[in-house]
């Protein structure tokens, strides 16, 4: 079973809130395909492990809306391209024995940092935390 999980984690990144996208090798390919489809068609949908992930390409957007059943990725063209490039880097192992790694993406909400992680945190299932609403 592939791993594709998205969690809001308070104080995860150097004491600041972050969104963690946890992927294994197959999960990277699944997610990369969905982002590619969204870039081509302006939207895409991915259903994985009972969670629906929607991808919407919208001018000026770089946010993630999270609920336990649904994740909505609102990205502009440049942010979607950045994430696609990062996934391409994570799709190829550094060498034949090492695949784990992560990248950081600047976002606007619900946290300023998205951590995209391959083969890290895959054995950890974080409890659901609802992101704080922006005022």
N, CA, C and O atoms as CSV, one atom per row, in Angstrom:
chain,resi,resn,atom,element,x,y,z
A,1,UNK,N,N,0.845,-1.183,0.000
A,1,UNK,CA,C,0.000,0.000,0.000
A,1,UNK,C,C,0.885,1.239,0.000
A,1,UNK,O,O,1.805,1.352,0.811
A,2,UNK,N,N,0.617,2.133,-0.877
A,2,UNK,CA,C,1.402,3.362,-0.957
A,2,UNK,C,C,1.019,4.326,0.170
A,2,UNK,O,O,-0.055,4.220,0.762
A,3,UNK,N,N,1.913,5.256,0.446
A,3,UNK,CA,C,1.703,6.246,1.495
A,3,UNK,C,C,1.550,7.624,0.856
A,3,UNK,O,O,2.436,8.099,0.147
A,4,UNK,N,N,0.403,8.254,1.125
A,4,UNK,CA,C,0.136,9.644,0.762
A,4,UNK,C,C,-0.670,10.210,1.926
A,4,UNK,O,O,-1.871,9.960,2.026
A,5,UNK,N,N,-0.020,10.970,2.803
A,5,UNK,CA,C,-0.704,11.538,3.972
A,5,UNK,C,C,-0.380,13.024,4.078
A,5,UNK,O,O,0.742,13.453,3.808
A,6,UNK,N,N,-1.381,13.795,4.477
A,6,UNK,CA,C,-1.198,15.234,4.683
A,6,UNK,C,C,-1.673,15.562,6.088
A,6,UNK,O,O,-2.797,15.234,6.468
A,7,UNK,N,N,-0.801,16.216,6.860
A,7,UNK,CA,C,-1.138,16.605,8.225
A,7,UNK,C,C,-0.711,18.042,8.505
A,7,UNK,O,O,0.347,18.485,8.058
A,8,UNK,N,N,-1.529,18.751,9.237
A,8,UNK,CA,C,-1.136,20.033,9.816
A,8,UNK,C,C,-0.472,19.708,11.143
A,8,UNK,O,O,-1.063,19.035,11.988
A,9,UNK,N,N,0.769,20.187,11.332
A,9,UNK,CA,C,1.508,19.872,12.549
A,9,UNK,C,C,1.993,21.162,13.213
A,9,UNK,O,O,2.909,21.814,12.713
A,10,UNK,N,N,1.381,21.526,14.335
A,10,UNK,CA,C,1.829,22.714,15.061
A,10,UNK,C,C,3.281,22.559,15.516
A,10,UNK,O,O,3.680,21.509,16.019
A,11,UNK,N,N,4.049,23.607,15.333
A,11,UNK,CA,C,5.435,23.692,15.809
A,11,UNK,C,C,6.346,22.606,15.251
A,11,UNK,O,O,7.343,22.263,15.886
A,12,UNK,N,N,6.035,22.061,14.090
A,12,UNK,CA,C,6.815,20.969,13.505
A,12,UNK,C,C,8.117,21.434,12.880
A,12,UNK,O,O,9.123,20.728,12.950
A,13,UNK,N,N,8.114,22.603,12.272
A,13,UNK,CA,C,9.280,23.092,11.534
A,13,UNK,C,C,9.943,24.231,12.303
A,13,UNK,O,O,9.487,25.374,12.256
A,14,UNK,N,N,11.021,23.908,13.009
A,14,UNK,CA,C,11.777,24.894,13.786
A,14,UNK,C,C,10.882,25.712,14.713
A,14,UNK,O,O,11.080,26.916,14.876
A,15,UNK,N,N,9.900,25.052,15.317
A,15,UNK,CA,C,8.989,25.708,16.246
A,15,UNK,C,C,7.797,26.380,15.583
A,15,UNK,O,O,6.918,26.899,16.272
A,16,UNK,N,N,7.755,26.377,14.262
A,16,UNK,CA,C,6.628,26.969,13.542
A,16,UNK,C,C,5.722,25.866,13.002
A,16,UNK,O,O,6.150,24.731,12.789
A,17,UNK,N,N,4.463,26.231,12.787
A,17,UNK,CA,C,3.509,25.287,12.205
A,17,UNK,C,C,3.938,24.924,10.790
A,17,UNK,O,O,4.577,25.715,10.097
A,18,UNK,N,N,3.578,23.728,10.379
A,18,UNK,CA,C,3.882,23.276,9.028
A,18,UNK,C,C,2.819,22.280,8.576
A,18,UNK,O,O,2.098,21.704,9.391
A,19,UNK,N,N,2.740,22.093,7.284
A,19,UNK,CA,C,1.951,21.009,6.709
A,19,UNK,C,C,2.958,19.975,6.223
A,19,UNK,O,O,3.892,20.299,5.489
A,20,UNK,N,N,2.759,18.737,6.637
A,20,UNK,CA,C,3.648,17.648,6.253
A,20,UNK,C,C,2.935,16.759,5.251
A,20,UNK,O,O,1.887,16.185,5.545
A,21,UNK,N,N,3.512,16.652,4.069
A,21,UNK,CA,C,3.045,15.712,3.047
A,21,UNK,C,C,3.998,14.530,3.097
A,21,UNK,O,O,5.150,14.629,2.674
A,22,UNK,N,N,3.510,13.415,3.617
A,22,UNK,CA,C,4.319,12.211,3.785
A,22,UNK,C,C,4.061,11.266,2.620
A,22,UNK,O,O,2.917,10.900,2.350
A,23,UNK,N,N,5.129,10.872,1.930
A,23,UNK,CA,C,5.019,10.000,0.768
A,23,UNK,C,C,6.071,8.899,0.840
A,23,UNK,O,O,7.163,9.099,1.373
A,24,UNK,N,N,5.729,7.746,0.302
A,24,UNK,CA,C,6.754,6.751,0.017
A,24,UNK,C,C,7.027,6.827,-1.483
A,24,UNK,O,O,6.487,7.707,-2.154
A,25,UNK,N,N,7.832,5.951,-2.016
A,25,UNK,CA,C,8.174,6.012,-3.438
A,25,UNK,C,C,6.958,5.957,-4.348
A,25,UNK,O,O,6.843,6.754,-5.279
A,26,UNK,N,N,6.044,5.019,-4.086
A,26,UNK,CA,C,4.823,4.944,-4.884
A,26,UNK,C,C,3.963,6.178,-4.685
A,26,UNK,O,O,3.352,6.674,-5.631
A,27,UNK,N,N,3.913,6.674,-3.456
A,27,UNK,CA,C,3.137,7.874,-3.163
A,27,UNK,C,C,3.649,9.091,-3.912
A,27,UNK,O,O,2.858,9.927,-4.350
A,28,UNK,N,N,4.970,9.202,-4.066
A,28,UNK,CA,C,5.542,10.301,-4.846
A,28,UNK,C,C,5.005,10.245,-6.267
A,28,UNK,O,O,4.602,11.267,-6.824
A,29,UNK,N,N,4.999,9.056,-6.854
A,29,UNK,CA,C,4.530,8.917,-8.236
A,29,UNK,C,C,3.042,9.234,-8.360
A,29,UNK,O,O,2.629,9.895,-9.313
A,30,UNK,N,N,2.243,8.775,-7.418
A,30,UNK,CA,C,0.801,9.046,-7.422
A,30,UNK,C,C,0.543,10.543,-7.310
A,30,UNK,O,O,-0.257,11.100,-8.062
A,31,UNK,N,N,1.222,11.192,-6.371
A,31,UNK,CA,C,1.019,12.621,-6.140
A,31,UNK,C,C,1.544,13.438,-7.319
A,31,UNK,O,O,0.917,14.411,-7.737
A,32,UNK,N,N,2.692,13.037,-7.847
A,32,UNK,CA,C,3.274,13.726,-9.003
A,32,UNK,C,C,2.322,13.664,-10.198
A,32,UNK,O,O,2.185,14.646,-10.927
A,33,UNK,N,N,1.672,12.539,-10.403
A,33,UNK,CA,C,0.721,12.392,-11.490
A,33,UNK,C,C,-0.474,13.332,-11.303
A,33,UNK,O,O,-0.923,13.962,-12.261
A,34,UNK,N,N,-0.982,13.427,-10.087
A,34,UNK,CA,C,-2.126,14.305,-9.815
A,34,UNK,C,C,-1.762,15.775,-10.022
A,34,UNK,O,O,-2.551,16.532,-10.588
A,35,UNK,N,N,-0.591,16.180,-9.574
A,35,UNK,CA,C,-0.150,17.572,-9.781
A,35,UNK,C,C,0.027,17.839,-11.275
A,35,UNK,O,O,-0.355,18.904,-11.759
A,36,UNK,N,N,0.592,16.899,-11.999
A,36,UNK,CA,C,0.752,17.050,-13.452
A,36,UNK,C,C,-0.583,17.181,-14.157
A,36,UNK,O,O,-0.735,18.007,-15.057
A,37,UNK,N,N,-1.555,16.369,-13.753
A,37,UNK,CA,C,-2.887,16.462,-14.341
A,37,UNK,C,C,-3.512,17.822,-14.034
A,37,UNK,O,O,-4.138,18.423,-14.907
A,38,UNK,N,N,-3.353,18.308,-12.821
A,38,UNK,CA,C,-3.895,19.617,-12.453
A,38,UNK,C,C,-3.245,20.730,-13.273
A,38,UNK,O,O,-3.918,21.671,-13.693
A,39,UNK,N,N,-1.953,20.622,-13.497
A,39,UNK,CA,C,-1.265,21.634,-14.304
A,39,UNK,C,C,-1.783,21.631,-15.733
A,39,UNK,O,O,-1.887,22.691,-16.351
A,40,UNK,N,N,-2.105,20.481,-16.259
A,40,UNK,CA,C,-2.599,20.377,-17.633
A,40,UNK,C,C,-4.061,20.777,-17.769
A,40,UNK,O,O,-4.452,21.400,-18.756
A,41,UNK,N,N,-4.872,20.414,-16.769
A,41,UNK,CA,C,-6.323,20.579,-16.869
A,41,UNK,C,C,-6.899,21.638,-15.943
A,41,UNK,O,O,-8.112,21.844,-15.926
A,42,UNK,N,N,-6.050,22.317,-15.170
A,42,UNK,CA,C,-6.466,23.345,-14.207
A,42,UNK,C,C,-7.096,22.771,-12.949
A,42,UNK,O,O,-7.381,23.511,-12.007
A,43,UNK,N,N,-7.319,21.452,-12.921
A,43,UNK,CA,C,-7.827,20.797,-11.717
A,43,UNK,C,C,-7.583,19.296,-11.841
A,43,UNK,O,O,-7.377,18.760,-12.930
A,44,UNK,N,N,-7.613,18.649,-10.696
A,44,UNK,CA,C,-7.474,17.193,-10.662
A,44,UNK,C,C,-7.990,16.715,-9.316
A,44,UNK,O,O,-8.168,17.496,-8.381
A,45,UNK,N,N,-8.225,15.422,-9.243
A,45,UNK,CA,C,-8.680,14.832,-7.993
A,45,UNK,C,C,-7.955,13.515,-7.783
A,45,UNK,O,O,-7.707,12.765,-8.727
A,46,UNK,N,N,-7.622,13.249,-6.534
A,46,UNK,CA,C,-6.930,12.029,-6.138
A,46,UNK,C,C,-7.666,11.455,-4.931
A,46,UNK,O,O,-7.873,12.152,-3.938
A,47,UNK,N,N,-8.052,10.212,-5.014
A,47,UNK,CA,C,-8.644,9.521,-3.872
A,47,UNK,C,C,-7.650,8.468,-3.423
A,47,UNK,O,O,-7.298,7.564,-4.180
A,48,UNK,N,N,-7.201,8.595,-2.179
A,48,UNK,CA,C,-6.219,7.654,-1.654
A,48,UNK,C,C,-6.519,7.386,-0.192
A,48,UNK,O,O,-6.624,8.314,0.610
A,49,UNK,N,N,-6.655,6.133,0.147
A,49,UNK,CA,C,-6.867,5.710,1.528
A,49,UNK,C,C,-8.060,6.431,2.166
A,49,UNK,O,O,-8.018,6.797,3.341
A,50,UNK,N,N,-9.124,6.631,1.376
A,50,UNK,CA,C,-10.343,7.250,1.889
A,50,UNK,C,C,-10.323,8.768,1.968
A,50,UNK,O,O,-11.304,9.376,2.394
A,51,UNK,N,N,-9.229,9.383,1.565
A,51,UNK,CA,C,-9.096,10.847,1.602
A,51,UNK,C,C,-9.129,11.371,0.174
A,51,UNK,O,O,-8.390,10.893,-0.687
A,52,UNK,N,N,-9.986,12.353,-0.074
A,52,UNK,CA,C,-10.052,12.995,-1.381
A,52,UNK,C,C,-9.131,14.206,-1.370
A,52,UNK,O,O,-9.201,15.045,-0.472
A,53,UNK,N,N,-8.278,14.287,-2.364
A,53,UNK,CA,C,-7.413,15.452,-2.524
A,53,UNK,C,C,-7.778,16.122,-3.838
A,53,UNK,O,O,-7.705,15.512,-4.905
A,54,UNK,N,N,-8.168,17.379,-3.745
A,54,UNK,CA,C,-8.507,18.169,-4.922
A,54,UNK,C,C,-7.366,19.130,-5.198
A,54,UNK,O,O,-6.775,19.695,-4.278
A,55,UNK,N,N,-7.070,19.306,-6.456
A,55,UNK,CA,C,-6.036,20.239,-6.890
A,55,UNK,C,C,-6.703,21.263,-7.795
A,55,UNK,O,O,-7.334,20.907,-8.790
A,56,UNK,N,N,-6.558,22.529,-7.447
A,56,UNK,CA,C,-7.143,23.606,-8.241
A,56,UNK,C,C,-6.048,24.613,-8.570
A,56,UNK,O,O,-5.356,25.106,-7.679
A,57,UNK,N,N,-5.902,24.908,-9.838
A,57,UNK,CA,C,-4.937,25.914,-10.268
A,57,UNK,C,C,-5.674,27.249,-10.334
A,57,UNK,O,O,-6.593,27.425,-11.134
A,58,UNK,N,N,-5.258,28.188,-9.479
A,58,UNK,CA,C,-5.909,29.484,-9.352
A,58,UNK,C,C,-4.834,30.572,-9.272
A,58,UNK,O,O,-3.841,30.403,-8.565
A,59,UNK,N,N,-5.018,31.671,-9.980
A,59,UNK,CA,C,-4.025,32.752,-9.955
A,59,UNK,C,C,-3.736,33.238,-8.527
A,59,UNK,O,O,-4.654,33.508,-7.753
A,60,UNK,N,N,-2.460,33.340,-8.203
A,60,UNK,CA,C,-2.023,33.877,-6.913
A,60,UNK,C,C,-2.212,32.968,-5.719
A,60,UNK,O,O,-1.952,33.392,-4.593
A,61,UNK,N,N,-2.650,31.745,-5.911
A,61,UNK,CA,C,-2.964,30.854,-4.789
A,61,UNK,C,C,-1.764,30.013,-4.369
A,61,UNK,O,O,-0.956,29.601,-5.201
A,62,UNK,N,N,-1.659,29.768,-3.072
A,62,UNK,CA,C,-0.668,28.828,-2.525
A,62,UNK,C,C,-1.129,28.384,-1.139
A,62,UNK,O,O,-0.447,28.616,-0.141
A,63,UNK,N,N,-2.284,27.750,-1.093
A,63,UNK,CA,C,-2.853,27.349,0.193
A,63,UNK,C,C,-3.362,25.915,0.140
A,63,UNK,O,O,-3.568,25.333,-0.925
A,64,UNK,N,N,-3.554,25.374,1.338
A,64,UNK,CA,C,-4.052,24.015,1.493
A,64,UNK,C,C,-5.179,24.071,2.522
A,64,UNK,O,O,-4.967,24.535,3.642
A,65,UNK,N,N,-6.360,23.612,2.161
A,65,UNK,CA,C,-7.481,23.508,3.093
A,65,UNK,C,C,-7.581,22.047,3.519
A,65,UNK,O,O,-7.671,21.145,2.686
A,66,UNK,N,N,-7.562,21.835,4.824
A,66,UNK,CA,C,-7.494,20.473,5.355
A,66,UNK,C,C,-8.686,20.136,6.230
A,66,UNK,O,O,-9.032,20.888,7.141
A,67,UNK,N,N,-9.308,19.008,5.952
A,67,UNK,CA,C,-10.257,18.381,6.865
A,67,UNK,C,C,-9.866,16.905,6.916
A,67,UNK,O,O,-9.077,16.451,6.087
A,68,UNK,N,N,-10.400,16.154,7.868
A,68,UNK,CA,C,-10.007,14.738,7.941
A,68,UNK,C,C,-10.349,13.930,6.689
A,68,UNK,O,O,-9.698,12.920,6.421
A,69,UNK,N,N,-11.350,14.350,5.919
A,69,UNK,CA,C,-11.771,13.593,4.740
A,69,UNK,C,C,-11.338,14.197,3.422
A,69,UNK,O,O,-11.384,13.521,2.394
A,70,UNK,N,N,-10.913,15.468,3.424
A,70,UNK,CA,C,-10.658,16.167,2.165
A,70,UNK,C,C,-9.500,17.160,2.331
A,70,UNK,O,O,-9.369,17.838,3.350
A,71,UNK,N,N,-8.673,17.213,1.291
A,71,UNK,CA,C,-7.587,18.195,1.222
A,71,UNK,C,C,-7.768,18.932,-0.103
A,71,UNK,O,O,-7.864,18.310,-1.161
A,72,UNK,N,N,-7.814,20.249,-0.036
A,72,UNK,CA,C,-7.950,21.052,-1.247
A,72,UNK,C,C,-6.678,21.874,-1.416
A,72,UNK,O,O,-6.364,22.734,-0.593
A,73,UNK,N,N,-5.966,21.600,-2.478
A,73,UNK,CA,C,-4.735,22.295,-2.827
A,73,UNK,C,C,-5.093,23.406,-3.807
A,73,UNK,O,O,-5.528,23.123,-4.924
A,74,UNK,N,N,-4.918,24.660,-3.410
A,74,UNK,CA,C,-5.128,25.800,-4.305
A,74,UNK,C,C,-3.747,26.369,-4.613
A,74,UNK,O,O,-3.072,26.918,-3.742
A,75,UNK,N,N,-3.349,26.225,-5.866
A,75,UNK,CA,C,-1.995,26.585,-6.268
A,75,UNK,C,C,-2.045,27.420,-7.536
A,75,UNK,O,O,-2.877,27.182,-8.411
A,76,UNK,N,N,-1.153,28.398,-7.635
A,76,UNK,CA,C,-1.028,29.079,-8.922
A,76,UNK,C,C,-0.075,28.269,-9.797
A,76,UNK,O,O,0.515,27.287,-9.345
A,77,UNK,N,N,0.069,28.687,-11.042
A,77,UNK,CA,C,0.910,27.931,-11.982
A,77,UNK,C,C,2.337,27.749,-11.467
A,77,UNK,O,O,2.905,26.660,-11.548
A,78,UNK,N,N,2.903,28.832,-10.938
A,78,UNK,CA,C,4.296,28.775,-10.483
A,78,UNK,C,C,4.460,27.831,-9.294
A,78,UNK,O,O,5.428,27.073,-9.239
A,79,UNK,N,N,3.525,27.869,-8.343
A,79,UNK,CA,C,3.623,26.997,-7.166
A,79,UNK,C,C,3.421,25.538,-7.564
A,79,UNK,O,O,4.108,24.657,-7.048
A,80,UNK,N,N,2.487,25.274,-8.473
A,80,UNK,CA,C,2.280,23.906,-8.950
A,80,UNK,C,C,3.535,23.393,-9.660
A,80,UNK,O,O,3.912,22.233,-9.496
A,81,UNK,N,N,4.178,24.256,-10.447
A,81,UNK,CA,C,5.415,23.869,-11.135
A,81,UNK,C,C,6.531,23.589,-10.127
A,81,UNK,O,O,7.294,22.637,-10.290
A,82,UNK,N,N,6.624,24.418,-9.090
A,82,UNK,CA,C,7.639,24.207,-8.048
A,82,UNK,C,C,7.431,22.860,-7.362
A,82,UNK,O,O,8.384,22.109,-7.157
A,83,UNK,N,N,6.193,22.560,-7.009
A,83,UNK,CA,C,5.900,21.285,-6.354
A,83,UNK,C,C,6.189,20.122,-7.308
A,83,UNK,O,O,6.743,19.106,-6.889
A,84,UNK,N,N,5.825,20.259,-8.566
A,84,UNK,CA,C,6.114,19.206,-9.554
A,84,UNK,C,C,7.617,18.975,-9.673
A,84,UNK,O,O,8.064,17.830,-9.734
A,85,UNK,N,N,8.396,20.050,-9.708
A,85,UNK,CA,C,9.855,19.917,-9.777
A,85,UNK,C,C,10.410,19.229,-8.535
A,85,UNK,O,O,11.291,18.374,-8.633
A,86,UNK,N,N,9.889,19.607,-7.362
A,86,UNK,CA,C,10.336,18.979,-6.115
A,86,UNK,C,C,10.003,17.491,-6.097
A,86,UNK,O,O,10.808,16.675,-5.649
A,87,UNK,N,N,8.819,17.142,-6.584
A,87,UNK,CA,C,8.440,15.730,-6.643
A,87,UNK,C,C,9.326,14.953,-7.614
A,87,UNK,O,O,9.638,13.787,-7.374
A,88,UNK,N,N,9.728,15.592,-8.703
A,88,UNK,CA,C,10.635,14.944,-9.648
A,88,UNK,C,C,11.972,14.643,-8.980
A,88,UNK,O,O,12.548,13.575,-9.189
A,89,UNK,N,N,12.458,15.570,-8.189
A,89,UNK,CA,C,13.711,15.354,-7.459
A,89,UNK,C,C,13.550,14.197,-6.469
A,89,UNK,O,O,14.434,13.348,-6.349
A,90,UNK,N,N,12.422,14.170,-5.765
A,90,UNK,CA,C,12.203,13.119,-4.769
A,90,UNK,C,C,11.883,11.764,-5.401
A,90,UNK,O,O,11.976,10.736,-4.729
A,91,UNK,N,N,11.510,11.749,-6.679
A,91,UNK,CA,C,11.145,10.480,-7.307
A,91,UNK,C,C,12.356,9.620,-7.629
A,91,UNK,O,O,12.240,8.401,-7.755
A,92,UNK,N,N,13.505,10.244,-7.761
A,92,UNK,CA,C,14.726,9.489,-8.061
A,92,UNK,C,C,15.564,9.364,-6.800
A,92,UNK,O,O,15.858,10.373,-6.159
A,93,UNK,N,N,15.954,8.156,-6.429
A,93,UNK,CA,C,16.810,8.002,-5.250
A,93,UNK,C,C,18.163,8.672,-5.456
A,93,UNK,O,O,18.687,8.733,-6.568
A,94,UNK,N,N,18.712,9.172,-4.355
A,94,UNK,CA,C,20.033,9.815,-4.399
A,94,UNK,C,C,21.094,8.832,-4.875
A,94,UNK,O,O,21.961,9.179,-5.676
A,95,UNK,N,N,21.018,7.628,-4.385
A,95,UNK,CA,C,21.873,6.539,-4.842
A,95,UNK,C,C,21.055,5.262,-4.703
A,95,UNK,O,O,19.896,5.320,-4.291
A,96,UNK,N,N,21.607,4.159,-5.022
A,96,UNK,CA,C,20.821,2.915,-5.050
A,96,UNK,C,C,20.335,2.474,-3.674
A,96,UNK,O,O,19.389,1.692,-3.586
A,97,UNK,N,N,20.946,2.947,-2.615
A,97,UNK,CA,C,20.568,2.464,-1.287
A,97,UNK,C,C,19.800,3.492,-0.470
A,97,UNK,O,O,19.299,3.161,0.604
A,98,UNK,N,N,19.692,4.729,-0.945
A,98,UNK,CA,C,19.106,5.792,-0.131
A,98,UNK,C,C,18.015,6.524,-0.913
A,98,UNK,O,O,18.268,7.063,-1.990
A,99,UNK,N,N,16.806,6.537,-0.362
A,99,UNK,CA,C,15.706,7.219,-1.034
A,99,UNK,C,C,15.106,8.337,-0.197
A,99,UNK,O,O,14.451,9.225,-0.742
A,100,UNK,N,N,15.314,8.316,1.108
A,100,UNK,CA,C,14.669,9.283,1.996
A,100,UNK,C,C,15.169,10.700,1.734
A,100,UNK,O,O,16.343,10.925,1.440
A,101,UNK,N,N,14.246,11.638,1.850
A,101,UNK,CA,C,14.607,13.044,1.718
A,101,UNK,C,C,13.377,13.914,1.815
A,101,UNK,O,O,12.252,13.416,1.841
A,102,UNK,N,N,13.591,15.205,1.867
A,102,UNK,CA,C,12.469,16.126,1.952
A,102,UNK,C,C,12.848,17.465,1.330
A,102,UNK,O,O,14.022,17.791,1.156
A,103,UNK,N,N,11.813,18.221,1.004
A,103,UNK,CA,C,11.969,19.572,0.458
A,103,UNK,C,C,10.961,20.471,1.164
A,103,UNK,O,O,9.974,20.007,1.734
A,104,UNK,N,N,11.237,21.756,1.111
A,104,UNK,CA,C,10.368,22.753,1.732
A,104,UNK,C,C,9.773,23.640,0.651
A,104,UNK,O,O,10.453,24.020,-0.302
A,105,UNK,N,N,8.483,23.967,0.811
A,105,UNK,CA,C,7.790,24.833,-0.125
A,105,UNK,C,C,7.114,25.941,0.678
A,105,UNK,O,O,6.420,25.664,1.656
A,106,UNK,N,N,7.311,27.184,0.272
A,106,UNK,CA,C,6.634,28.308,0.921
A,106,UNK,C,C,5.172,28.313,0.521
A,106,UNK,O,O,4.837,28.191,-0.658
A,107,UNK,N,N,4.304,28.455,1.514
A,107,UNK,CA,C,2.860,28.495,1.293
A,107,UNK,C,C,2.284,29.695,2.051
A,107,UNK,O,O,3.002,30.379,2.781
A,108,UNK,N,N,0.991,29.942,1.873
A,108,UNK,CA,C,0.362,31.034,2.617
A,108,UNK,C,C,-0.499,30.529,3.769
A,108,UNK,O,O,-0.570,31.183,4.809
A,109,UNK,N,N,-1.155,29.381,3.606
A,109,UNK,CA,C,-1.975,28.866,4.700
A,109,UNK,C,C,-2.225,27.373,4.485
A,109,UNK,O,O,-2.194,26.909,3.346
A,110,UNK,N,N,-2.466,26.632,5.524
A,110,UNK,CA,C,-2.664,27.053,6.903
A,110,UNK,C,C,-1.359,27.284,7.666
A,110,UNK,O,O,-1.368,27.651,8.841
A,111,UNK,N,N,-0.239,27.062,6.978
A,111,UNK,CA,C,1.087,27.320,7.549
A,111,UNK,C,C,1.961,27.879,6.430
A,111,UNK,O,O,1.653,27.726,5.248
A,112,UNK,N,N,3.042,28.521,6.819
A,112,UNK,CA,C,3.931,29.113,5.817
A,112,UNK,C,C,4.860,28.103,5.166
A,112,UNK,O,O,5.513,28.408,4.168
A,113,UNK,N,N,4.922,26.885,5.736
A,113,UNK,CA,C,5.837,25.879,5.200
A,113,UNK,C,C,5.118,24.572,4.941
A,113,UNK,O,O,4.419,24.040,5.804
A,114,UNK,N,N,5.307,24.067,3.731
A,114,UNK,CA,C,4.906,22.715,3.361
A,114,UNK,C,C,6.186,21.897,3.311
A,114,UNK,O,O,7.129,22.257,2.607
A,115,UNK,N,N,6.222,20.795,4.056
A,115,UNK,CA,C,7.340,19.866,4.013
A,115,UNK,C,C,6.877,18.655,3.204
A,115,UNK,O,O,5.949,17.951,3.603
A,116,UNK,N,N,7.523,18.422,2.075
A,116,UNK,CA,C,7.227,17.241,1.268
A,116,UNK,C,C,8.314,16.225,1.579
A,116,UNK,O,O,9.493,16.467,1.321
A,117,UNK,N,N,7.914,15.096,2.130
A,117,UNK,CA,C,8.872,14.118,2.635
A,117,UNK,C,C,8.672,12.770,1.963
A,117,UNK,O,O,7.558,12.251,1.895
A,118,UNK,N,N,9.770,12.213,1.467
A,118,UNK,CA,C,9.751,10.866,0.906
A,118,UNK,C,C,10.478,9.905,1.837
A,118,UNK,O,O,11.619,10.142,2.233
A,119,UNK,N,N,9.800,8.822,2.176
A,119,UNK,CA,C,10.377,7.743,2.986
A,119,UNK,C,C,10.876,8.207,4.348
A,119,UNK,O,O,11.780,7.599,4.921
A,120,UNK,N,N,10.290,9.280,4.864
A,120,UNK,CA,C,10.514,9.734,6.237
A,120,UNK,C,C,9.130,9.832,6.878
A,120,UNK,O,O,8.161,10.176,6.202
A,121,UNK,N,N,9.031,9.541,8.149
A,121,UNK,CA,C,7.760,9.642,8.889
A,121,UNK,C,C,6.694,8.676,8.372
A,121,UNK,O,O,5.528,8.811,8.743
A,122,UNK,N,N,7.051,7.716,7.536
A,122,UNK,CA,C,6.043,6.825,6.967
A,122,UNK,C,C,5.449,5.875,8.008
A,122,UNK,O,O,4.316,5.420,7.848
A,123,UNK,N,N,6.188,5.573,9.060
A,123,UNK,CA,C,5.686,4.689,10.107
A,123,UNK,C,C,4.924,5.438,11.189
A,123,UNK,O,O,4.360,4.816,12.089
A,124,UNK,N,N,4.900,6.764,11.112
A,124,UNK,CA,C,4.240,7.583,12.120
A,124,UNK,C,C,2.891,8.028,11.572
A,124,UNK,O,O,2.809,8.592,10.481
A,125,UNK,N,N,1.836,7.771,12.337
A,125,UNK,CA,C,0.523,8.287,11.972
A,125,UNK,C,C,0.196,9.365,12.994
A,125,UNK,O,O,-0.131,9.074,14.144
A,126,UNK,N,N,0.290,10.610,12.554
A,126,UNK,CA,C,0.063,11.725,13.455
A,126,UNK,C,C,-1.425,11.883,13.739
A,126,UNK,O,O,-2.254,11.680,12.851
A,127,UNK,N,N,-1.768,12.246,14.978
A,127,UNK,CA,C,-3.185,12.506,15.272
A,127,UNK,C,C,-3.661,13.735,14.493
A,127,UNK,O,O,-2.881,14.650,14.227
A,128,UNK,N,N,-4.935,13.748,14.132
A,128,UNK,CA,C,-5.481,14.861,13.370
A,128,UNK,C,C,-5.493,16.126,14.213
A,128,UNK,O,O,-5.962,16.117,15.352
A,129,UNK,N,N,-4.981,17.206,13.656
A,129,UNK,CA,C,-5.034,18.530,14.275
A,129,UNK,C,C,-5.675,19.453,13.253
A,129,UNK,O,O,-5.211,19.549,12.116
A,130,UNK,N,N,-6.730,20.126,13.654
A,130,UNK,CA,C,-7.389,21.069,12.770
A,130,UNK,C,C,-6.598,22.367,12.753
A,130,UNK,O,O,-6.316,22.928,13.812
A,131,UNK,N,N,-6.236,22.854,11.572
A,131,UNK,CA,C,-5.508,24.129,11.511
A,131,UNK,C,C,-6.324,25.276,12.095
A,131,UNK,O,O,-7.552,25.293,12.016
A,132,UNK,N,N,-5.614,26.226,12.679
A,132,UNK,CA,C,-6.276,27.414,13.208
A,132,UNK,C,C,-6.867,28.202,12.049
A,132,UNK,O,O,-6.276,28.276,10.972
A,133,UNK,N,N,-8.018,28.780,12.273
A,133,UNK,CA,C,-8.646,29.628,11.267
A,133,UNK,C,C,-7.962,30.983,11.259
A,133,UNK,O,O,-7.673,31.547,12.314
A,134,UNK,N,N,-7.705,31.506,10.066
A,134,UNK,CA,C,-7.121,32.837,9.957
A,134,UNK,C,C,-8.166,33.878,10.288
A,134,UNK,O,O,-9.331,33.745,9.915
A,135,UNK,N,N,-7.749,34.907,10.985
A,135,UNK,CA,C,-8.675,35.986,11.369
A,135,UNK,C,C,-8.714,37.061,10.324
A,135,UNK,O,O,-9.437,38.045,10.478
